[in-house]
């Protein structure tokens, strides 16, 4: 099932999110407007706004009033991608030249900061300190995750637990924040708010683990970046981390050399993929992602059946069933 089909219960409201994004990316500096719109209109799935809208609707909040905040979380996500691309020296984002390729690192960083400021302005307009607290915590955690990833980037002894902590901070916390914001808007009980945070956190982890696998088995068009990008950038993702623990000495040398190399050709990428497949670490990583999907779906069970609950469950399944 496509994400667009899954999100039909909030389709009109996601359109409202797009309108807000257009309205709030304008600047008196033309280049800022151009770069911000380029990033925001470059094919994002809008999963985080969808989670916020579906959560707020599940819990009885007039979802039309949530569109502004949905746009804010998408701005925060876009800002983190701009900063990511600078840190990773990325060339492609969602099938198009990354912002740092078009405008350089300095502009990318500053426009990312601009989007964070715009998101903060929207959050402030709700007049709710708990909304600001949730967003601030998510940005802080994302930043800490980025730093922790850099610190451990050349550590071949990193274990599964440490890696999961990185992706929890770097990726999953904004998913959790999106769901929490929907619950806060709806005035949900603390118990239901925490339940939705649990759901969001676990599908965020599942999405990242699935992305780790797709980086080796997808194609450039579907993935939105070059296949093998993580390896080419020297990133120790879960399939590699697991492989380093069980591979032979010769296979370990091949994997480590690939992580340290400045460039990798198609033949070398194919060799690495074959090692991961033979060791079973691609499937092992995907199986772990599916476990997080189950935890997320189980978190939805306290809520009565509804279109929104079904959609949230379907998004969890989508995390690990995207086309390769």
Residue pairs with C-beta under 8 A, 6 or more apart in sequence:
1 314
1 317
1 318
3 45
3 47
3 50
3 315
3 318
4 11
6 311
6 314
6 315
6 318
7 14
7 46
7 50
7 54
7 311
7 315
8 311
9 54
9 57
9 307
9 308
9 311
10 50
10 53
10 54
10 57
10 63
10 308
10 311
13 53
13 63
13 64
13 66
13 67
13 70
14 46
14 49
14 50
14 53
14 70
16 64
16 67
17 46
17 49
17 53
17 67
17 70
17 71
17 74
19 67
20 67
20 68
20 70
20 71
20 122
21 40
21 41
21 71
21 74
21 75
22 37
24 71
24 75
24 118
24 121
24 122
25 33
25 36
25 37
25 40
25 115
25 118
26 33
27 33
27 36
27 114
31 103
31 107
32 110
32 111
32 114
35 99
35 102
35 103
35 107
35 108
35 111
36 78
36 111
36 114
36 115
38 99
38 102
39 78
39 81
39 82
39 93
39 99
39 111
39 115
40 74
40 75
40 78
40 115
42 93
42 94
42 96
43 94
43 95
43 96
43 224
44 74
44 77
44 78
44 94
46 74
47 175
47 207
47 315
48 70
48 73
48 74
48 77
48 174
48 175
48 178
49 70
49 71
49 73
49 74
49 178
50 70
50 315
51 175
51 178
51 179
51 182
51 200
51 312
51 315
52 66
52 69
52 70
52 73
52 178
52 179
52 181
52 182
53 63
53 66
53 67
53 70
53 182
54 182
54 308
54 311
54 312
54 315
55 178
55 179
55 181
55 182
55 183
55 186
55 196
55 308
55 312
56 63
56 66
56 181
56 182
56 183
56 185
56 186
57 63
57 66
57 182
57 308
58 182
58 186
58 303
58 306
58 308
58 309
58 312
59 182
59 183
59 186
59 187
59 188
59 192
59 196
60 186
61 182
61 185
61 186
61 187
65 185
66 182
66 185
68 122
68 125
68 126
69 122
69 123
69 126
69 131
69 181
69 185
71 119
71 122
72 118
72 119
72 120
72 122
72 123
72 135
73 119
73 135
73 174
73 177
73 178
73 181
75 115
75 116
75 118
75 119
75 122
76 115
76 116
76 119
76 135
76 138
76 139
76 142
76 174
77 174
78 112
78 115
79 112
79 113
79 115
79 116
79 119
80 112
80 142
80 146
80 174
81 93
82 99
82 100
82 108
82 109
82 111
82 112
82 115
83 108
83 109
83 112
83 146
84 90
84 146
85 93
85 98
85 99
85 100
85 108
86 100
86 105
86 108
86 109
87 146
87 150
88 233
89 100
89 233
90 98
90 100
90 101
90 225
90 229
90 233
91 97
91 98
91 101
91 226
92 98
92 220
92 224
92 225
92 226
92 229
93 99
93 224
93 225
94 224
94 225
95 220
95 221
95 224
95 225
98 108
99 107
99 108
99 111
100 107
100 108
103 111
116 139
119 135
120 132
120 135
123 131
123 132
123 135
124 132
126 185
128 184
130 184
131 181
131 184
131 185
134 177
134 180
134 181
134 184
135 177
135 181
137 173
137 177
138 173
138 174
138 176
138 177
141 169
141 173
142 169
142 170
142 171
142 173
142 174
144 169
145 166
145 167
145 168
145 169
145 170
145 171
145 173
146 170
148 165
148 166
148 169
148 170
149 166
149 170
149 235
152 158
152 162
152 166
152 236
153 234
153 235
153 236
154 234
155 236
156 236
156 244
156 256
156 259
158 236
158 241
159 241
159 245
160 238
160 241
160 242
163 236
163 237
163 238
163 241
164 205
167 204
167 205
167 208
167 209
168 201
168 204
168 205
170 208
171 204
171 205
171 207
171 208
172 200
172 201
172 202
172 203
172 204
172 205
172 207
172 208
173 201
173 204
174 204
175 200
175 201
175 203
175 204
175 207
176 197
176 198
176 200
176 201
176 204
177 200
178 200
179 196
179 197
179 199
179 200
180 193
180 196
180 197
180 200
182 196
183 192
183 193
183 196
183 197
184 193
188 196
192 302
192 303
195 299
195 302
196 299
198 295
198 296
198 299
199 296
199 299
199 300
199 312
199 316
200 296
202 292
202 293
202 295
202 296
202 299
202 316
203 292
203 293
203 296
203 315
203 316
203 319
205 289
205 292
206 289
206 290
206 292
206 293
206 296
206 316
206 319
206 320
207 289
207 319
209 238
209 285
209 286
209 288
209 289
209 292
210 286
210 289
210 319
210 320
210 322
212 230
212 237
212 238
212 239
212 285
213 239
213 282
213 285
213 286
213 289
214 222
214 223
214 322
214 324
215 223
215 227
215 228
215 229
215 230
215 231
215 237
216 227
216 228
216 231
216 239
216 272
216 273
216 276
216 282
217 273
217 282
217 324
218 227
218 324
219 227
219 324
220 226
220 227
222 322
222 323
222 324
226 232
227 269
228 264
228 269
228 272
230 237
231 240
231 258
231 259
231 264
231 269
231 272
232 263
232 264
234 259
234 260
236 259
237 285
238 281
238 285
238 288
239 276
239 281
239 282
239 284
239 285
240 255
240 259
240 276
240 281
242 279
242 281
242 284
242 285
243 251
243 255
243 275
243 276
243 279
243 281
244 252
244 255
244 256
246 279
246 281
247 255
247 275
247 279
251 275
251 279
254 271
254 272
254 275
255 272
255 275
258 264
258 268
258 272
261 268
264 272
273 282
276 282
286 320
289 319
289 320
290 320
293 316
293 317
293 319
293 320
296 316
297 313
297 316
297 317
300 309
300 312
300 313
303 309
